[in-house]
Amino acid sequence: MDRLAAGRPRGALLSAFVAFVAIVGGWTWAAMQQPAGFDSVRESISALAAVETPHRWIMTSALLLTGLAHVGSALLLPGLRRRGRWVLGGAGLATVGVALVPLPSRSEGSVAHVAVATLSFVLLAAWPWFAAGASRIPLLRARVARPVSVFLLLLVASLALGNRAGMPFGAHERIVAGLLAFWPFATAVSAWWALGHRVGGRTVRGLLTVAALTVGCAAGGVAATRIAPATANTLHYSAQVQLSLDPQHSTRLVATTLFGDIQVGFTGLAPGIEVTPQVKASIADVLSRPGVTVSNLQPGPLELNAAIRHTARDVGLRFGAGALAVAVLALGASSLARRRRPRPGALAGAAAAWVIACGATGVGIWQTYQPDRQHEFTSTGVLGTVQRNQSLLSDVEARTAQVTPYLRNLIALSSALQDKYSPSELNEPVALRVLLVSDLHAGNQYSLMRTIIEQEGIDLVVDTGDLVNFGTVAEGEASGMFAGIASLPVPYLFTRGNHDATSATDHAILDRMATLPNVVLLQPDAQDYTVVDAGGLRIGGFNDPRWFGDDGKRSKDKQQPAKKAFEAAFAQEPSLDLLVSHEPWAVEDVPRADVAVNGHMHTPDLEGNRIQAGTFTGGGPLTHFVGEDNGEELVGQPYAFDVLAFGESCRLTSVTRYSYRNVIEGRPAYDDVSLVNGSRIDTATDPDRTCTRPTKGEGPLDSLTLREVRAQSPAAAPTGADSRAWLNTPTQNATPSATLLSGRSPS
């Protein structure tokens, strides 16, 4: 049988396309989900699938899908010599092996992983050599396929040479991997056309043409809004409005100013909206009046709604004109190529593409940019600082009178947008405000924390651990950490981090914390847990079983015994509203916990119901530094904290995320402030529950009710190195018990 007729060209085309899209799309999507600090230019593709990498499932799934698709291409591609099929199939299996033998972490290597990844790359480069022959498929002819194979092998070899020469490995590897994945797809396309195939029948080809023209019309419409932006007008402001071509900006409204950006995130499916606000000259008359406030400058709801309606109409007209131009150009090009007038079917198809592009985009924008779809509000730069510290305005005004008016009107615009797009949940009365901090690492910033507690109306502090660096009480005393905690006017809930002990059996930090009058230890020892009831909201957690000086490997595995013991102890307990532990792998997928919080990673993150806090002190001496381009100095990890607001429905209503690098006159100069809709995180509903603001008493813990939950041996997990022996210990026999505590946590 002629090799040209063998195989399944349609299936080969699909599998080769899936392989290319999966690998490129996988590393792109996975990198977008990483916290700040991940560098795609320097870090490898494998780092995105490492055991301790957040959202690793994305890259792992992409590698598995890519490998299986390569196997499919090996089986289905027509015209391949048998040896070529075996080599391409082996490359696919090796790619699956890359996913199954991941790196331990982004910073740790693995001989097995490197060996499997190298085998995958080499086989993907070599298969054209073995598949080539006297074929009628152009890309499988020996004079084409073998030089290509040599070129691909040289690219693979350049990875090792480039790494030694100091080239950015991440970008280099992605170029090579993309070309290796593209060549099977190019070969499949070549085989398809060589066999004389067409894409389906006339109807299928017509539908595909309409689909492609629809995409083109949508792109043309967006481009038209950028070429000729619409203008939005209120009494004191105007703004240039256009749609964004960047997929990463989809479902986001971004207002760019000289003093920072305002970003409002929505859930839905629509192109992003970019706004460039400007101040009208008429604002000078308002600013000249005595006693002008931000509310005087802020556009009213009716004024803002009218501006939005008119701008939406103008953007729609521009979009429609741009989409129509693309449809007309496509018809004209088709007519010139065919040397005849467009047929009625072609005219109908172009009209359908234009209608679908305009209609789908319009409906998407209308449904997406609604207040109840808003989930995040962020202000950056100086704008973020003043937005959350409007009392600073008087200080700025006293020193920079010329700048203050401009700052004021930007704050007014920011406030108007925030009011417009605040979902109803954010207006619910607050039952509890929690300050979430982590990874202080002996950075005594408690005077600043007291200021935040006062300004934000905080009811209690949750610290997820790493209070000190080296696990000793002496370090905490010398740095004033314990005195600083005792000076706070609210309860301080604490779980131990991996830097808060020196060995498996060291409880010195916990014992010292237990002497502080406002501290609640959520796990005071291996056998006991404390459940905190704050106005009806239930909070619990457990310690990190690791300690300072352990080998630092297999962190995820080491969390499992403590996690299983906690789950067993709370199996018969009511669900927790807030679960606390130090490392992300400890709180992942814990049942009966509505919201989980952790630290450890020094970078803020959100994943499902898990809130990851950044480092409150920039990490102290353990700061992570990121290299800047063009020889600039290293940039340290910013300070960060979160404020969690729970409503009277006992659900999380909002998370306000703060990051900053500088403190001005005892107050943070915020670089970034984000308001996240709590309904995005806390999806639990219980209409029968009602929570109220805790009533403060004479003692620091009088506002709380504390209960002890005890896990009987052998369910309780050890707190250190002995945890390795517990990895396979059953926990089903735990018998939890609860005891009401008086006024403070057990010691």
Steps between C-alpha positions, in 0.01 A plus 500: 500500500626849418618667818325815380163331537572352844409670822214728598581851376207669675581336830869578456422866431286520815749323728796705376303822546400397854864426588617844389215692665524298823870562559501870405165574661594299808818691582329832421198436723706345780738798507205741519379323817831525683549752779725802451863402462466224242716580198407319178811635333732321743301216657439174316175349379554216747501749789132566429422132569730460803349340810504818708391741224155659540246390235739227381209301362480733200848422365479135606176456304650683202802267494280190525274623219799595283664161545182306420441721195851422371423128537181559301696679228745210481213256445298715258744698285502365141823438314729431800756221492456255785812614680374857495172392659686325782723800567211750500293269720795464738527880515135517603547243776808683623296822515245317715794394718599865546161556665518182709853569634475869603763717660474518882479880485583792273847527655588130532627272225427133433725264304203284397301798378789647303566161340138454390471860376823469301378173343173669402678791331751280317233263365280791388798640309607165351170354375498686161835334412362151557160577342645644177515313170390517138162639595258714299438705816732801468607522866576125518740500208854423609644821360260697724445288810861408576644854492210607720579218742865606517392860563265393780771286663734799493231707670467238773878497550498879520296479820792357694749736338278803553444413864875486560544829319244668727221538243145530642404132507124544521461699178758282321323179602157629396625589151650155455199318646262702283690410180519133600124491555428697182679269256257203535215744438671643191558145374134410557387807303741408219362146488143627498550719197719244320216250525265750336269531798274792564357608831164323493228566246377833369279558803782429747741720309239776492444480875872506568537800270224683687664411832837628383343817360313552830830495688644740245202734534535496879869584475424777250234642729735511797770656282255771389434600861874539547551702185210733586426473875164612634481792742312482830400827662380604844484849646866511608659207315546353157652169404618322188344151490612209283490121501812295570660251262695335783332172610651544848294817541167333416215571745702785657432872500835680523524876555857625456618822667834665569464413870408135460237273349145412595414142408156345542475125437179323395391143435372428153619487140573834336793707373673728748420870515779760521422849627727805505336761725567871467400803708300780339604862543170569677625316807719802581185694594393227742846467655510874566204475735571461872439168670506288186493127579532183296122457500464842331713380209358150472256445209152414622331165418264649239781697337725194490221277363425751223869517405519122491192472274628755250848350497363148450308624197806672352725199562238275340480718188877498461515126555226442242677720244831319548336158477313603185824622341657156553196324349504728194874455451462121523226503235708726278808278527291192422348669197839604365641151549202336327461783244125511548239670711426355842228239499190546716629229733826690552311821571278319750803342667678834535184659640462213749863536611451874557177450696648222714817700577306811599224316683724262696740778600217732600320236706827394661585857601147569625484187716858521627532862608224494758536577875401147603774353278778713652747303711804723541589869525867602495670838519876523453780748553438831677132464419490177699673667792259792522194290419550298818660781704291805425612653829842532337351752261531785747870423547556499126295818466716685747814424298390474138205728448529483122483119488222451751211613275600248236524226761162596637319477171658161429383377839154628415499309172632188671232523769228545238610189313524302822152608606362417155646151487478394866289182524216490751689257729750774584222711651400232751561599865834367624499238775877449520808671356814285501855620436685214328882510532778249450876455488607786725843333540601701809404829335355698789239705315239487773477879532397504134263208563334696781443788258343265244278343768373843602449636149334186362280424804654156548338257746778240509833409337575164337871418466574190289855459634872556452508752783881469528781375278695243696236349727625634834330696775819703549467638146139598563591672829795685348290631212210596726249274324323377813473846653368628168227235485399573862465870412226433245148589617331199335528118522793344313434153350816306415613181327865402497707522180801299395734770640339494846674191643851354503409130507212255485434527873570871553196686640687798646345760268152363564558499876621858494207611283260333744611740775380805305157621615354558153633190319293197397699197383287315247707186566676533837641143488487182294178377664291816528338751270317821591183608323435875524145630488501871412147633483381169356787452253705183559879508455745210538838385375813294553876542516762433236674170590827625351769697684800722431789278392311212340610394152246732333384231258167327441311776680168387359546144625599619845174693539279197446523337848406824675227560244353149543509527878318834487236365261441198724469712814247732335302233317203540736543874558297772325663648192762769556448842350877558498777235494856611580837332440841606375565323169266489199509121473370470856169678435428380146174307468438469874132405539266693727692826457331784309806727471864397549800728555875438488833680461850353449541595132563874569266592212123561503285253307139390459400149396145378550413556866867537602644844582879518510641794694822674402774588746411780742863615538633428152641173636759658731842350427326233289382747237476360148676730252413531134755625249404803294594552136756747368732463797259650752518405865323200649143550612394337827170333578239763593326510836146362483195430711130429450185618674216246496145624560227253600136608480207429727415205275824342634650502150815673379386819327833653394878466511698823477860424399775752572863507388760769566875562513522824692360648820436876512461658844409166655246407231545277196531658157300232320621389160195289433156464659255236374142445610392140430137397514470239775232304314775401256676321789233397751225309321340344810143600584304445819188721521436395861825649634547856621823650628549821697794722583682367810440705814825606664545443873761594755745227402654471152328166435165573662343556159573139398370158600770232492444127477753218515486214251719207594619228260569172676819310410595378244318761295699795628788581274851564627629852453842439350730248337304207642225603260667288231400191693140618494463529126318166483344503848121448493297772669153349486505394865529851639244588766467877522363671805415863568540693825403859573804704598497800728625821353817388318668225306646194674873505567 
